[in-house]
Amino acid sequence: MLSINIIRQDPALVKERLAVRHFSKPEYVDEILALDEKLRKQKLETETMQAEVNRLSKQIGQFIGRGDAAGAEAIKQEVAAIKDTMQHGKASLQELEETIQQKILMLPNLPHVSVKAGTSAADNEIVNTGGVMPQLPENAQPHWELIKTYQLIDFETGARLTGSGFPLYTGQGAKLQRALISFFLDYNTQAGYREYLPPLMVNDKTAYGTGQLPDKEGQMYFMQEDGLYMIPTAEVPVTNVYSNTIVDAAQLPIKMTAYSPCFRREAGSFGSDVRGLNRVHQFDKVEIIQLTTPEKSYDTLEEMVNHVERLLQYLELPYRILRLCGGDMGFTSALTYDFEVYSAAQEKWLEVSSVSNFETFQTHRMKIRYKDESGKTQLLHSLNGSSLALPRIVAALLENNQDSGGIQLPKVLHSYFGSPKIG
């Protein structure tokens, strides 16, 4: 959430950075400032009335001391009238504050100065590539056919048990999921990330803290009776571990990792992009999260990008890293790098990770703070990344490593999977 102070200090800059995102309602900035001016004026009037109440209240004692009961009673009535006006004013102040808050919640994060304007993924900048493009046999198949051949996932039974987009992993498919999750978590913890196993449901306050509410309300599964949301990513509960906390600076940076199933409605998805594992409603993902000081957060972002890149190198997958343009960034992000792996059988790039710096956008909502060297309380910066999302990783592993002998797995997975290949 943007701070009202940022909007007050440089509204022109706020509008300029929102324009990089192609934000459709820049007039919100002027509306917020007008409401804020009205709020501050009413607060000043209330403070003036309170000062008058304090002054008159002292006079009541003086009149009583002189035995002037009538004079004291007149002042009491004047004080009562002012307090009645103040009471009505407090209700108006509260309403104004809530209106301003709701308006600010509709503003996305301001893009970092390095973020370029652009309207879609076509405008994203490729900053690095790696890996070797596979040479597939003539009869190469997409992963949804390989899944049938090797009986890795039962989409039909999953659909019968729950609905379309809820895969049932079986046999070596289930084993591969477990192997990847274990490898990802081991890789992250060896890099200093503390492991968490979070709840799979959160309340609205927690979802609000990381910016899922109100932005992504329609994309989350909601339990009406209990008022709980199924998590779309482990980022939501894990980042909130430190909500309403003043962190000891000696603990920084705080590095967290977590595996969880993720649940997303993906409303409106259709076409070839949703075949097989390309887009599902429930999937497994390992997340990395860091909390750090503002002056170190962009170095931390590069560190996390390098961390995810090495992970893809271990998996021996061809990949590319993109810096997202303003029009393709998420609501909460100040700067995002996307990772895509190449799916040779589908002849397309598949997104498998986003690594983002949110600066103070989330920590302002969650009140995650620290004391700087001067003793002043400051907001931390929060960052997170997928390390990694499994469905499209599995799709690429199956498609890129198929041969007449089965699916040849990268060396790093042999001990986790218990075999060098599927089949």
C-alpha positions in Angstrom: 0.0 0.0 0.0 1.3 3.4 -0.9 1.9 5.9 2.0 -0.2 9.0 2.0 3.0 10.9 2.7 4.5 9.7 -0.6 1.3 10.9 -2.4 1.4 14.3 -0.6 5.1 14.9 -1.2 5.2 14.4 -4.9 1.8 13.7 -6.6 3.3 14.4 -10.0 5.9 11.6 -9.6 3.2 9.2 -8.3 1.1 9.9 -11.4 4.2 9.6 -13.7 5.1 6.1 -12.2 1.5 4.9 -12.3 1.5 5.9 -16.0 4.3 3.5 -16.6 1.9 0.8 -15.5 -0.9 2.2 -17.7 -3.0 2.6 -14.5 -6.5 3.4 -15.7 -7.6 5.8 -12.9 -4.8 8.4 -12.3 -7.6 10.7 -11.1 -7.5 8.7 -7.8 -4.4 10.6 -6.8 -6.2 14.0 -7.0 -9.2 12.6 -5.3 -7.1 11.2 -2.5 -5.3 14.6 -2.1 -8.6 16.5 -2.0 -10.0 14.2 0.6 -6.8 14.4 2.6 -6.9 18.2 2.6 -10.5 18.0 3.8 -9.5 15.6 6.5 -6.6 17.7 7.8 -8.8 20.8 7.8 -11.4 18.9 9.9 -8.7 17.6 12.2 -7.5 21.2 12.8 -11.1 22.3 13.6 -11.5 19.5 16.0 -8.1 20.3 17.7 -9.2 24.0 18.0 -12.5 23.0 19.6 -10.7 20.7 22.0 -8.4 23.5 23.0 -11.5 25.7 23.6 -13.1 23.0 25.7 -9.9 22.8 27.8 -9.8 26.5 28.3 -13.5 26.7 29.3 -13.2 23.8 31.6 -10.6 25.6 33.7 -13.0 28.6 34.0 -15.7 26.3 35.4 -13.5 25.7 38.5 -12.8 29.4 38.8 -16.5 30.3 38.8 -17.3 27.6 41.3 -14.5 28.9 43.5 -16.1 32.4 43.5 -19.5 30.9 44.3 -20.9 31.8 40.9 -22.9 28.7 40.2 -24.9 30.3 37.4 -21.8 31.4 35.6 -20.3 27.9 36.0 -23.5 26.3 34.6 -23.5 28.6 31.5 -19.9 27.6 30.7 -20.8 23.9 31.2 -23.6 24.3 28.7 -21.2 25.9 26.2 -18.7 23.1 26.7 -21.5 20.5 26.2 -22.5 22.2 22.9 -18.9 22.2 21.7 -18.4 18.5 22.6 -21.7 17.6 20.8 -20.3 19.3 17.6 -17.0 17.5 18.1 -18.8 14.1 18.4 -20.5 14.6 15.1 -17.1 15.7 13.7 -15.4 12.5 14.8 -17.9 10.4 12.9 -17.2 12.5 9.8 -13.4 12.2 10.4 -13.7 8.4 10.6 -15.7 8.2 7.4 -13.2 10.4 5.6 -10.3 8.3 6.8 -12.0 5.1 5.7 -12.7 6.6 2.3 -9.1 7.7 1.8 -7.9 4.3 2.9 -10.2 2.5 0.3 -9.0 4.9 -2.4 -5.3 4.2 -1.6 -5.9 0.5 -1.6 -6.9 0.7 -5.3 -3.5 2.2 -6.2 -0.9 -0.4 -7.3 2.8 -0.1 -6.3 5.0 2.4 -8.0 7.3 0.8 -10.5 11.1 1.2 -9.9 12.8 3.8 -12.0 14.3 1.1 -14.2 10.9 -0.3 -15.2 10.0 0.6 -18.8 6.6 1.5 -20.0 4.9 -1.3 -22.0 1.5 -2.7 -22.4 2.0 -6.5 -22.5 4.4 -9.4 -22.2 5.6 -8.6 -25.8 7.3 -5.5 -24.3 9.3 -7.3 -21.7 13.1 -7.2 -21.9 15.1 -10.4 -22.1 18.1 -9.9 -19.8 19.7 -13.3 -19.9 19.4 -16.8 -21.4 21.0 -20.2 -20.5 20.9 -23.9 -21.1 21.0 -25.9 -24.3 18.0 -26.3 -26.6 17.2 -30.1 -26.8 17.1 -32.0 -30.1 13.9 -34.1 -29.9 13.2 -37.3 -31.8 10.8 -37.1 -34.7 7.9 -38.7 -32.8 8.3 -36.3 -29.8 5.1 -35.7 -27.8 3.8 -32.9 -25.6 3.7 -33.6 -21.9 0.0 -34.4 -21.8 0.6 -37.4 -24.1 3.7 -38.5 -22.2 1.7 -38.3 -19.0 -0.7 -40.9 -20.4 2.1 -43.1 -21.8 3.9 -43.3 -18.4 0.7 -43.1 -16.2 2.1 -40.1 -14.3 -1.1 -38.1 -13.8 -4.8 -39.0 -13.9 -6.6 -35.9 -15.0 -9.9 -37.6 -15.6 -10.1 -39.0 -12.0 -9.0 -35.7 -10.6 -11.8 -34.0 -12.5 -14.3 -36.6 -11.2 -13.1 -36.2 -7.6 -13.0 -32.3 -7.7 -13.2 -30.7 -11.1 -11.2 -29.8 -14.1 -7.8 -28.4 -13.3 -7.2 -30.6 -10.2 -4.7 -33.3 -11.2 -4.3 -36.6 -9.4 -0.6 -37.6 -9.4 0.1 -41.3 -9.4 3.1 -43.7 -9.4 6.3 -42.1 -10.8 4.3 -38.8 -11.3 3.8 -38.5 -7.6 7.3 -39.6 -6.9 8.7 -36.9 -9.2 6.7 -34.2 -7.4 8.1 -35.4 -4.1 11.7 -35.4 -5.5 11.4 -31.9 -6.9 9.9 -30.5 -3.7 12.7 -32.1 -1.6 15.4 -30.9 -4.0 14.1 -27.3 -4.1 13.7 -27.1 -0.3 17.2 -28.6 0.3 18.7 -26.2 -2.2 17.0 -23.2 -0.5 17.8 -24.2 3.1 21.5 -24.8 2.2 21.5 -21.2 1.0 20.4 -20.0 4.4 16.6 -19.9 4.0 14.6 -21.1 7.1 12.0 -23.7 6.2 8.3 -23.2 7.0 5.2 -25.4 6.4 2.4 -22.9 6.5 -1.4 -23.1 6.8 -3.2 -23.6 3.5 -6.0 -21.2 4.5 -5.7 -17.6 5.6 -8.1 -14.9 6.9 -8.8 -11.7 5.1 -6.3 -9.7 7.2 -3.5 -11.9 6.1 -4.6 -11.9 2.4 -4.8 -8.1 2.6 -1.3 -7.9 4.1 0.5 -9.2 1.0 -1.9 -7.4 -1.5 -4.1 -10.3 -2.6 -7.0 -8.3 -1.3 -8.6 -6.4 -2.8 -6.7 -6.9 -6.0 -7.1 -10.7 -6.5 -10.3 -11.4 -4.5 -12.0 -13.1 -7.5 -9.0 -15.4 -8.1 -8.9 -17.0 -4.7 -11.1 -19.8 -3.4 -13.2 -18.6 -0.5 -14.9 -20.5 2.3 -17.9 -18.4 3.0 -18.9 -20.0 6.3 -15.5 -19.6 7.9 -14.4 -16.4 6.2 -11.1 -18.1 5.0 -9.3 -18.1 1.7 -7.3 -21.0 0.2 -3.8 -19.7 -0.4 -2.7 -18.8 -3.9 1.0 -19.0 -2.8 3.0 -19.7 0.3 4.1 -16.0 0.1 0.8 -15.0 1.7 1.0 -16.8 5.1 4.9 -16.8 5.3 5.5 -13.1 4.8 2.8 -12.4 7.4 4.8 -14.3 10.0 6.4 -11.0 10.8 3.3 -8.8 10.6 2.9 -6.2 13.4 6.5 -6.8 14.4 9.6 -4.5 14.9 12.3 -6.8 13.8 15.7 -6.8 15.5 18.1 -5.4 12.9 20.6 -8.0 13.9 18.2 -10.7 12.5 18.3 -9.1 9.0 18.1 -10.3 6.3 15.3 -12.7 7.2 15.3 -15.5 4.7 12.3 -17.9 4.5 11.3 -20.8 2.3 8.2 -22.9 2.2 6.5 -25.6 0.2 2.7 -25.5 -0.2 0.0 -26.6 -2.6 -1.4 -23.4 -4.3 -5.0 -22.8 -5.2 -6.1 -20.4 -8.0 -9.4 -20.1 -9.7 -7.8 -18.9 -12.9 -11.1 -17.6 -14.1 -11.3 -16.9 -17.8 -8.5 -19.2 -18.8 -9.1 -21.1 -22.0 -7.4 -22.5 -25.2 -4.2 -24.3 -25.8 -2.4 -22.6 -22.9 -4.4 -24.6 -20.4 -3.7 -28.1 -21.8 -2.1 -30.6 -19.4 -0.1 -28.9 -16.7 0.2 -25.5 -18.4 -2.5 -24.0 -16.2 -4.2 -25.8 -13.3 -6.3 -24.8 -10.3 -4.2 -26.7 -7.7 -0.4 -27.0 -8.0 2.7 -27.4 -5.9 5.3 -24.6 -5.4 8.3 -23.8 -3.3 8.7 -20.1 -2.4 11.6 -18.0 -1.2 11.0 -14.7 0.8 13.3 -12.1 2.2 12.9 -9.2 4.5 15.7 -6.6 4.4 16.6 -3.0 4.7 15.7 -0.5 1.9 19.3 0.2 1.0 20.0 -3.5 0.5 16.8 -4.7 -1.2 17.9 -4.3 -4.8 21.1 -6.2 -4.2 19.0 -8.8 -2.5 16.8 -9.0 -5.6 19.8 -9.7 -7.8 20.9 -12.4 -5.3 17.5 -14.1 -5.5 17.5 -13.9 -9.3 20.9 -15.6 -9.3 19.6 -18.2 -6.8 16.7 -19.2 -9.1 18.9 -19.1 -12.2 21.3 -21.7 -10.6 18.3 -23.9 -9.8 17.3 -24.0 -13.4 21.0 -24.8 -14.4 20.9 -27.7 -12.0 17.7 -29.0 -13.8 19.6 -28.6 -17.1 16.7 -26.7 -18.7 16.9 -24.0 -21.4 15.7 -20.8 -19.8 15.5 -17.1 -20.2 15.1 -14.2 -17.7 12.9 -11.3 -18.5 12.6 -7.9 -16.8 8.9 -7.1 -16.9 7.5 -3.8 -18.3 5.1 -1.7 -16.4 2.0 -3.1 -18.1 2.9 -6.7 -17.3 3.8 -6.3 -13.7 1.8 -7.5 -10.8 -0.2 -5.1 -8.6 2.2 -5.2 -5.6 5.5 -5.3 -7.4 8.1 -2.5 -7.9 10.3 -4.6 -10.1 9.8 -8.2 -11.3 12.0 -10.7 -13.2 10.2 -13.6 -14.8 11.9 -17.0 -15.6 10.7 -19.0 -18.5 11.8 -22.5 -19.6 11.6 -23.7 -23.1 9.1 -26.5 -23.9 10.6 -28.2 -27.0 7.6 -30.4 -27.8 5.2 -27.4 -27.6 7.7 -25.0 -29.1 6.9 -22.3 -26.5 8.3 -20.6 -23.4 6.6 -21.4 -20.1 6.8 -19.2 -17.1 8.1 -21.0 -14.0 9.1 -18.2 -11.6 8.6 -14.6 -10.8 11.1 -12.8 -8.5 10.0 -9.4 -7.2 10.9 -6.6 -4.9 7.8 -5.0 -3.3 9.8 -2.4 -1.4 7.4 -1.1 1.4 4.1 -1.9 -0.4 3.5 -5.1 1.6 5.4 -4.2 4.8 3.3 -0.9 5.1 0.1 -3.0 5.2 1.6 -5.6 7.6 3.5 -3.1 9.7 6.8 -5.0 9.4 9.5 -2.6 10.8 13.0 -2.3 12.2 15.0 0.4 14.0 17.8 1.9 12.0 21.2 3.0 13.4 19.7 6.3 14.7 16.9 4.4 16.5 14.2 5.5 14.2 11.5 3.0 13.3 11.4 2.3 9.5 9.6 -0.1 7.2 11.5 -3.1 5.8 11.4 -4.1 2.2 9.9 -7.5 1.2 10.9 -9.7 -1.7 9.7 -13.1 -2.9 10.2 -15.5 -5.7 9.1 -19.0 -6.9 11.8 -21.5 -6.4 10.1 -23.2 -8.2 6.5 -23.7 -9.4 6.3 -27.4 -10.3 3.7 -27.9 -13.1 5.5 -26.3 -16.0 8.9 -27.5 -14.7 7.5 -31.0 -14.9 6.1 -30.3 -18.4 9.5 -29.1 -19.6 11.4 -32.0 -18.0 9.1 -34.5 -19.6 9.1 -33.0 -23.1 12.8 -32.0 -23.3 14.2 -35.3 -22.0 12.1 -37.9 -23.8 13.8 -40.6 -25.9 13.1 -44.1 -26.8 14.2 -45.3 -23.4 11.9 -43.1 -21.4 12.3 -39.7 -19.7 15.9 -39.1 -18.8 16.1 -37.0 -15.6 18.8 -34.4 -14.8 21.6 -35.8 -12.6 20.7 -33.6 -9.6 17.3 -35.5 -9.3 18.7 -39.1 -9.5 19.2 -39.6 -5.8 15.9 -37.8 -4.9 13.9 -39.8 -7.5 15.8 -43.1 -6.9 16.4 -43.6 -10.6 18.0 -41.7 -13.5 14.8 -42.0 -15.6 11.1 -42.3 -15.8 9.9 -45.4 -17.6 
